[in-house]
Amino acid sequence: MSETAPTNGPLDLHRETVRPEWIDYNGHMNVAFYLLAFDHATDAVLDHFGIGKAYAEGEGRSMFVVEAHLTYAREVTEGDGLRFASRLLAADGKRLHLFHEMHHEEDGFLAATAEFMLVHVDLTERRTVPFAPETAESIARTAAEHARLPKPPQAGKAVGQRTGKKAEAGADGKTP
C-alpha cells in the first residue's frame, strides 16, 4: 500500500494526458476514452491499497467493476493534462464504492466524474470473497475519512431526462 497519499482528502494518485487517438470527429476526447482514463485512475487507487495488478497476479484475487456511471462537465482535447481526485464513498468487507473527479490539469476545471462499484473476487472460484483483514482495515479507515467530505453532487445519480423548467433551459441555463 502507498503511504504517500493522505487520506484526509481525496486521493491524488493519477495523472494522464489526452492522446491523439482518443480524439473523435467532434474534436474532443471520445466517450470510450473517458472510461479508459477513469479505469487507469481506478488502477492507481487499487495499487494504493495493495489490491491492483500485482495482487491479482500474486494472490489470485482481484477487483471487478460491477456498475459504473460517468458524467461530463467540460470537454478536453488532445494534449490536455488530466488530474484525478479519487475518494471512497463507502466500503464494506467485499466492496468499494469509488468516485473520481477528472480535472483539467492546467486550468483546474472539472471535466468529468466517474462513480464505480467494485467487488473483491477470487479469480479461481469467480465469486466474491472478503478482503484480507489488514486491507479491509486500511480501506475502512480511508472510507471513514472520506465520509467527512461533502458528498459530490454527481454521486448517486441515475441516468434520466429532466422535466420541468430546468429541462427547457439549454446547457448554459438559458431557454433556447
N, C-alpha and C positions, 0 to 999 in steps of 0.2 A: 504494500500500500504506500502511496505517496504521502509524505508528511509536509510537502511544500505548500499545499493549498489550504488556507484557513477554512474552517467550517462555519464561521460566524456570519458568512455572507455567501452569495453564490460562488460556486467553484469556477475558477478561471483557469481552465486546463487545455483549451484548444484554440488554435488559430488556423486559418485556411485562406487561400487566395482563389478567387473565381478564375477558373481555367477557360481558355478559348473554346474548348469543345463543350463546355457547359452552356454556351450561349445559343439561344434559339432564334427563330426567324423574326421575333419581335425585338431583338437586340438586347435582351436581358437574360439572366440566368433562368434556365428551364426548370420547371417544377420538379422533375425527377432528380435534379442535382441538388436542390434544396434538401431533399430527403437524404441523399448521399452525404452531404456535408453534415447534417444533423446526426447521421449514423456514425460518422467519424468522431463527432463530439461525444456521442454515447460511448464509443470505444474508449475515449480518454477517461470518462467517468468510471467505466468498468475497470480499466487499468489502475486508476487511483485507489479503488477498493480491493485490488488484487484478484479480480474475477473477470479479467479480459482474456485475450487470445492465449497467452502463456498458461493461464489457469485451465482453459478448455483443453489445451493440448496435454497438459501435465496431469490434470485431475479427472478428466473425463466428464466435467460438468461445465455448464455454460449458461448464459442468459439469452432467452428468446424474447423478442418483442411480440406481444400478442395484440396490441392495439396502438394506433398512432393517430395524431391529429396535428395538422400544420395550419398556421395562419400566416398571411403575408401582409406586411405593412408598407414597405417601400422596396422598389426594385434595386437590384445590384447588377453590375455589369462587369465585363471582362477586366481582370486585373485588380478589382476591388479586394482589399483585405477584409477578412471577416474575423470577428472575435466572438466567442461563445461564452455566455454566462449560464451555468448549469446548476440546478438545485433539485433536491429530493422533496417532492410534495408529500410523500408518505412512503412507508416501507413496513413490511412485516417479515416473518421468518422465511418467506419464499418469493416475495415480490418487491419490485421497486416501481414507484410512480415518479417518473423523471420528467423534468421540464427544462427546456433550453430556450434562451433568447439569442438570436443571431444579430449582432450589431455590426454596422459598417465600421471598420477599424479606425479609419482616419476621421470621418465626420461624426461618428458616435451614434448615429440614428439606429433605431430598431428596424431591422429589415424583415424579420420573420420570427416565429416561435414554433416550437415542436413540443408535443406532450406525448410521452410513451408510457405504456405499462409493460414491464418486463417480468418474466418468471424465471426462476432458477431451476435448471433441468439437468437430470442425469442423462448423459448422452448415450449410454448403453441401453437404459430402460426407456428412454424418451418420455419421461414423466417428471413432474415437479418434485423437488426434494428441498429440505431446509438448507439454509446456509450453514456453514461451519459456525460455531459459537462466536469465535473472535471476529469473523466477518459480519455476522449479524449485529454484534455489539458496535462495531465501527459504523455500519450503515445506520443503525438506530440513533447513535449519537449525532451524526450529521443530519439525519431527518429531523431530530428534535431541535437542533439549531436552526435549520431552515424553516421549521414551522413557526418560528418567531418573526419571520419576514412577512411583509404584506403578500397576500395571495395575488399572483399575476392575473390581470383581468381576462386574459385569454384562456386560462386554465379551466378545465371542466366544461368547456363549451361544446355544443353539438353543432353539426352542420345543419343549417336551415335557412330559410328565406325569412327576412324581416317583414313585418307587416306594419301598417300604420304610417304616420307622418315621416318617421325616420326612414322607412323604406322608400318613400317617394323622393327623398333627397339623394343627390349624387354622392360620389366618393368624397367630394370636398365639403359635404354637409349642406349644399345649396340645392334647391329644387331645380331640375334640368329645364 
